Structures are given as C-alpha cells and as structure tokens.
Amino acid sequence: MVSGRVLVLGSLNVDLVTRVEAHPRPGETVLGEGLSRLAGGKGANQAVSAAAAGAAVAMVGCVGDDDGGRAYRERLARLGVDVAAVRVVEGATTGHALIQVSDDGENSIVVVPGANEEVGAAELDAVRSLGPGDVLLLQLEIPLHVVCEAARLADGRGARVVLNVAPYVALPPDVVALGDPVVANELEMAALAEAGAETGSLLVTFGANGASWDGDTAPAHALEGGRVVDTTGAGDAFCGALAAALARGEDRPAALHAALAAGAAAVQREGAQPDPYL
C-alpha cells in the first residue's frame, strides 16, 4: 500500500504554561507554580503527531524572525516534519499561547496570534502540490479565508480534507461540507448545530468517553496509571494520528483506534507535544 502525504496548514505557537490549583474567577488573582516554555499551536501540534504516527508530513505556516521562530523550525525538522513551507516573516513575532493548567488537568488558553496572522496566498502554493491519496489537515487559528481557499484547492486536486473546527468559528457551508471528516468536540458540535452547518462526515470527540464518527462510536483508550496530567493538545494529537492513518489508507475503525490511542497518550504528559521543550 502506498501512503499519501499529510500537509498541515495551520498555526505555530510558543506556549507559556503555568500550573494553578484552580482557574481564577473573573477579577480573581491566583498564584501559578512554575513557568514552562513549550512548543504549541494547533497546526504544529498536529503535524508532530502525524509525523510520530509515521506519516510523511509537511508543515505550512508562518513564524516570526525571532529566536522562538527559528528554534521552532529547527525543532520540527528534527522531528521529521518538512519545514520548507514554514515562512519566516520579517518584523513579526512568533505566535504565543498563555496556558493555565489546573490540578485536575483542565486548561484555559489565551492565544496571541503574531505571525500566524500573516499566513496568506504564499502558503497556498504548497496546497497545489497535493493530489489523490494525500490529506490536507486544517484548523482555525490562521486567517479563515486561507483555510477556505486551501480546502477548496485540495478538494479540487483530489486530496482528502480533514477539517478540525477549533477554535470554533463559523465557516461557509461549502467548506464545512468538504471535511472528510469534520472533527469537533462536544462544544464545537453544538456550535455547528446552532449555525445550521451541514457536514458530509462528522467525527465528534468526547474526551474520556471516546468518539463517534457519523454515529459509529468507539470507547476511549484506558490511561496507564489512570491519571490525567494535562489535556493541552490532546485533540491535536488525535487529529494528527487520524490524518496519518487516513493517508495510509486505513479504514474508519482503524483510523479512529489510532487517533484515540494518540489522544490518550497525550493527556499523560505535560504540554501539547512529546519532547516539548524548544
């Protein structure tokens, strides 16, 4: 079986992470324990996950001309991700995410887009290289008009579009319909329904309760030791492994199994990526 490529068009962020006993209420100040500088951004997280699952992966996006951006390109290359289409934007800062992780493993995140806002027409050239058997993996942390054009281009070239509608923003109906599948968590699924969006294929993740793909359900994988350390990036690990399996030509049950296994592994480590330090 000949595997296709996975092309991930999306965000690259430097994550600044602190741990808190509980998330602050509005107007409340709490003390954080430690401050870690980790690799993140939904696009890059998913690219790393797909590469770890054995796919040939290319990352497409933008970083700033700063130490964080240069280190990130080098890091992805070390992890086996093709970074030829990761553009360094002069005068821009690399995107950042400010993350609080509570004692129960839940997180809250503020994203500062930085160079991710510069993703544009230049990045679409890489999408034009896709063909049948390839997978384009998209999320919504870059300009939406680029996401929409990329999905249409990829579909027109016979590639499969996997659309992760996170963080949720309403998309044109024709773009949503191209997702095969559209990947959403419970909140994003509700937002899709409220917007009246019609999906051709919908894969919903339920955290510890597994996932459902067009009504076919699968349980979550058991956690080794049963302990959740950090949920940051678990959905991204799921999407990357899913895309890798689909690029290998695996069927839905096998692809879903691989994605759930990756998601379960992700919640048992700190940070959105394995070996997360820049």
C-alpha positions as CSV (number, residue, x, y, z in Angstrom):
1,M,0.0,0.0,0.0
2,V,1.4,3.4,-1.0
3,S,0.8,6.1,1.6
4,G,-0.1,9.6,0.8
5,R,1.3,12.7,2.4
6,V,-0.1,14.8,5.2
7,L,0.1,18.5,4.7
8,V,-0.8,20.6,7.7
9,L,-1.7,24.2,7.2
10,G,-2.0,26.0,10.5
11,S,-0.6,27.8,13.5
12,L,2.8,27.6,15.3
13,N,2.9,29.0,18.8
14,V,5.3,29.1,21.7
15,D,3.3,28.0,24.8
16,L,3.9,29.6,28.1
17,V,2.5,27.3,30.7
18,T,1.9,27.6,34.5
19,R,0.1,25.3,36.9
20,V,-2.7,26.6,39.2
21,E,-4.7,24.9,41.9
22,A,-7.9,26.1,40.2
23,H,-8.7,28.5,37.4
24,P,-9.3,32.1,38.5
25,R,-12.8,33.5,38.5
26,P,-13.3,36.9,36.8
27,G,-11.5,39.6,38.9
28,E,-9.6,37.0,40.9
29,T,-5.8,36.6,41.1
30,V,-4.3,33.2,41.8
31,L,-0.7,32.1,42.1
32,G,0.9,30.0,39.4
33,E,3.5,27.3,40.0
34,G,6.4,27.4,37.6
35,L,6.6,28.7,34.0
36,S,7.4,26.4,31.2
37,R,8.2,27.4,27.6
38,L,6.8,24.7,25.3
39,A,6.1,24.1,21.7
40,G,2.5,24.5,20.6
41,G,0.0,25.9,18.1
42,K,-2.7,23.6,16.8
43,G,-1.1,23.3,13.3
44,A,2.3,22.3,14.6
45,N,0.9,20.1,17.3
46,Q,-1.0,18.1,14.7
47,A,2.0,17.9,12.3
48,V,4.2,16.5,15.1
49,S,1.5,13.9,15.9
50,A,1.1,12.9,12.3
51,A,4.9,12.5,11.9
52,A,5.1,10.5,15.2
53,A,2.4,8.2,13.7
54,G,4.7,7.5,10.7
55,A,3.3,9.8,8.0
56,A,5.3,11.9,5.6
57,V,4.4,15.3,6.9
58,A,4.9,18.9,5.6
59,M,4.0,21.9,7.8
60,V,2.8,25.1,6.2
61,G,2.6,28.3,8.2
62,C,4.4,31.3,9.5
63,V,6.8,32.2,12.4
64,G,8.4,35.5,13.3
65,D,12.0,36.4,12.7
66,D,12.8,35.9,16.4
67,D,14.6,33.2,18.4
68,G,11.4,31.4,19.1
69,G,10.5,31.1,15.4
70,R,13.9,30.0,14.3
71,A,14.1,27.4,17.1
72,Y,10.7,26.1,16.2
73,R,11.6,25.4,12.5
74,E,14.7,23.6,13.6
75,R,12.7,21.6,16.2
76,L,10.1,20.5,13.6
77,A,12.8,19.4,11.2
78,R,14.5,17.3,13.9
79,L,11.1,15.6,14.5
80,G,10.8,14.6,10.8
81,V,8.5,17.4,9.6
82,D,9.2,19.1,6.3
83,V,9.5,22.8,7.1
84,A,10.3,24.2,3.6
85,A,6.9,25.9,3.6
86,V,7.2,27.4,7.1
87,R,7.8,31.1,6.2
88,V,9.8,33.4,8.5
89,V,8.0,36.8,8.5
90,E,10.3,39.8,8.9
91,G,9.2,42.2,11.6
92,A,6.7,39.8,13.1
93,T,6.8,37.9,16.4
94,T,6.1,34.2,16.6
95,G,2.6,33.4,18.0
96,H,2.3,32.7,21.7
97,A,-0.3,30.9,23.9
98,L,-0.7,31.7,27.6
99,I,-1.9,28.5,29.3
100,Q,-3.1,27.7,32.8
101,V,-3.3,24.1,33.8
102,S,-5.3,23.3,37.0
103,D,-4.7,20.4,39.4
104,D,-7.4,18.4,37.7
105,G,-5.6,18.6,34.4
106,E,-8.0,21.0,32.7
107,N,-6.6,24.1,30.9
108,S,-7.6,27.6,29.9
109,I,-5.7,29.2,27.0
110,V,-5.2,32.8,25.6
111,V,-3.7,32.8,22.1
112,V,-1.7,35.8,20.8
113,P,-1.5,35.1,17.0
114,G,1.6,37.0,16.0
115,A,3.0,35.7,12.7
116,N,0.1,33.3,12.3
117,E,-2.0,36.3,11.1
118,E,0.4,36.6,8.1
119,V,-0.5,33.2,6.6
120,G,-1.8,34.0,3.2
121,A,-1.6,33.4,-0.6
122,A,2.0,32.4,-0.5
123,E,1.1,29.4,1.7
124,L,-1.5,28.2,-0.8
125,D,1.3,27.2,-3.2
126,A,2.1,24.1,-1.1
127,V,-1.6,23.0,-1.2
128,R,-1.4,23.0,-5.0
129,S,1.1,20.2,-4.7
130,L,-1.5,17.8,-3.3
131,G,-3.1,15.0,-5.2
132,P,-5.3,11.9,-4.7
133,G,-4.2,9.9,-1.6
134,D,-2.9,13.0,0.2
135,V,-4.5,14.5,3.2
136,L,-4.8,18.3,4.0
137,L,-5.3,18.8,7.7
138,L,-6.8,22.2,8.7
139,Q,-7.7,24.1,11.9
140,L,-8.9,27.6,12.6
141,E,-6.0,29.5,14.2
142,I,-5.0,31.2,10.9
143,P,-6.9,33.6,8.7
144,L,-10.2,31.9,7.7
145,H,-10.1,33.0,4.1
146,V,-6.9,31.0,3.7
147,V,-8.5,27.9,5.4
148,C,-11.4,28.1,3.0
149,E,-9.3,28.5,-0.1
150,A,-7.0,25.7,0.9
151,A,-9.9,23.3,1.5
152,R,-11.4,24.1,-1.9
153,L,-8.0,23.8,-3.7
154,A,-7.2,20.5,-2.0
155,D,-10.6,19.0,-2.8
156,G,-10.3,20.1,-6.4
157,R,-7.0,18.3,-6.7
158,G,-8.5,15.1,-5.3
159,A,-6.9,15.3,-1.8
160,R,-8.8,14.4,1.3
161,V,-9.7,17.4,3.6
162,V,-9.7,16.8,7.4
163,L,-11.2,19.9,9.0
164,N,-10.8,20.4,12.7
165,V,-13.2,23.2,13.6
166,A,-11.2,24.5,16.5
167,P,-11.2,27.1,17.9
168,Y,-14.8,27.3,16.6
169,V,-15.6,30.0,14.0
170,A,-18.5,29.7,11.5
171,L,-17.3,28.7,8.1
172,P,-19.1,28.9,4.7
173,P,-21.4,25.9,4.1
174,D,-19.4,24.6,1.1
175,V,-16.2,24.5,3.1
176,V,-17.8,22.6,6.0
177,A,-19.2,20.1,3.5
178,L,-15.7,19.3,2.3
179,G,-14.5,18.0,5.6
180,D,-14.0,14.2,5.4
181,P,-14.3,14.3,8.3
182,V,-15.1,17.5,10.2
183,V,-13.6,16.9,13.6
184,A,-15.3,18.6,16.6
185,N,-15.5,18.3,20.3
186,E,-18.9,18.5,22.1
187,L,-18.9,22.3,22.3
188,E,-17.9,22.7,18.7
189,M,-20.5,20.1,17.7
190,A,-23.2,22.2,19.4
191,A,-21.9,25.3,17.7
192,L,-22.1,23.6,14.3
193,A,-25.7,22.6,15.0
194,E,-26.7,26.0,16.2
195,A,-25.2,27.5,13.0
196,G,-27.2,25.0,10.9
197,A,-24.0,23.7,9.4
198,E,-24.4,20.5,7.3
199,T,-21.4,18.2,7.4
200,G,-20.9,15.3,4.9
201,S,-19.0,13.5,7.7
202,L,-18.7,14.4,11.3
203,L,-16.3,13.0,13.9
204,V,-17.1,14.1,17.5
205,T,-14.7,13.6,20.4
206,F,-16.0,13.2,23.9
207,G,-12.8,13.2,25.9
208,A,-12.8,10.3,28.4
209,N,-16.0,9.0,26.7
210,G,-14.4,8.2,23.4
211,A,-15.6,9.4,20.0
212,S,-18.3,9.0,17.4
213,W,-17.8,9.1,13.6
214,D,-21.1,9.5,11.8
215,G,-22.8,7.6,14.6
216,D,-20.3,4.8,14.9
217,T,-18.9,5.0,18.4
218,A,-15.6,3.9,19.9
219,P,-14.5,4.0,23.6
220,A,-11.6,6.0,24.8
221,H,-8.4,4.1,25.5
222,A,-7.6,3.3,29.1
223,L,-4.9,5.5,30.7
224,E,-1.8,3.9,32.1
225,G,-2.0,4.6,35.8
226,G,-5.4,6.2,35.2
227,R,-4.0,9.7,35.7
228,V,-4.6,12.8,33.6
229,V,-1.6,15.1,33.7
230,D,-2.5,17.8,31.1
231,T,-5.3,17.9,28.5
232,T,-3.5,20.6,26.4
233,G,-3.1,19.3,22.9
234,A,-4.9,16.0,23.3
235,G,-7.3,16.9,20.5
236,D,-4.4,17.9,18.3
237,A,-2.7,14.5,18.9
238,F,-6.0,12.9,18.0
239,C,-6.3,14.8,14.7
240,G,-2.6,14.3,13.7
241,A,-2.8,10.5,14.2
242,L,-6.2,10.4,12.4
243,A,-4.7,12.2,9.4
244,A,-1.7,9.8,9.3
245,A,-3.9,6.8,9.4
246,L,-6.1,8.1,6.6
247,A,-3.1,8.9,4.5
248,R,-2.0,5.3,4.9
249,G,-5.4,4.2,3.5
250,E,-6.7,2.7,6.8
251,D,-10.5,2.3,7.2
252,R,-12.6,4.3,9.7
253,P,-12.4,1.8,12.6
254,A,-8.6,1.5,12.3
255,A,-8.1,5.3,11.9
256,L,-10.3,6.1,14.8
257,H,-8.5,3.5,17.0
258,A,-5.1,5.1,16.2
259,A,-6.5,8.6,16.9
260,L,-8.0,7.6,20.3
261,A,-4.7,6.0,21.3
262,A,-2.8,9.1,20.5
263,G,-5.2,11.3,22.4
264,A,-5.0,9.0,25.5
265,A,-1.2,9.2,25.4
266,A,-1.2,13.0,25.1
267,V,-3.1,13.6,28.4
268,Q,-0.5,11.7,30.3
269,R,2.3,14.2,29.6
270,E,2.8,17.9,30.1
271,G,2.5,20.1,27.1
272,A,0.9,19.8,23.7
273,Q,3.8,17.8,22.1
274,P,6.1,15.0,23.1
275,D,9.6,16.2,24.0
276,P,8.0,19.7,24.2
277,Y,10.9,22.0,25.0
278,L,12.1,24.4,22.4
